[in-house]
Amino acid sequence: MTMLTESLNYLDMEGQVFPIVSVDEYAAKMGSDKDIVTVSFMTRSKLVAEDLVTWFERGYEYILDASISEGELEPNKWLVFVEMERRSWVARRLIGLIRDLETLTGIPVNDYTLNIDAEEYPLEIDIMKQKMILNPAKYEVEKEEEVEKVEAELNEMRNQAGLDHKESDTPKDEYIKNIQAIAGL
């Protein structure tokens, strides 16, 4: 009996993966955004995206899930999503993942760009630790602050337009309220 095996070989994805990594641009499927970091990669074909998903899911126990976009973003552009727990080790593991990916793509870590909140940075561990939110509690606080800032800006526009001021309807988490009370905020 002949057994058919298929695997990825050295540089099988050369010229097929874009050297950009986006962090938390998309919502998590495996849980709450505060608990899950979503990293996305872009490929030039659906087949490469599918192979990359398989490679991520089979090769890394810390990857909770990997999947591809439902369709092309634009011609010849597919997204691959990778989800990991939001922990302090994410930056280090992401660098290791991309180092391993170099065997398939030929793209060294230094050639990648990191995209966080529509800003681009070099893919370096110190920058990732500064720019990525790697703590679930901090994620909740920062996202709530963003919502409050947007609501304040909208209320300023309402005031300028002569409209009534709107109170925030975003419920505050008890844990966050307690931290803010302790911090005197």
Secondary structure, 3 states (H helix, E strand, C coil): CCCCCCCCCCCCCCCCECCEEEECCCCCCCCCCCCEEEEEEEECCHHHHHHHHHHHHHHCCCEEEEEECCCCCECCEEEEEEEEECCCCHHHHHHHHHHHHHHHHCCCHHHCEEEECCEEEECCHHHHHHHCCCCHHHHHHHHHHHHHHHHHHHHHHHHHCCCCCCCCCCCCCHHHHHHHHHHCC
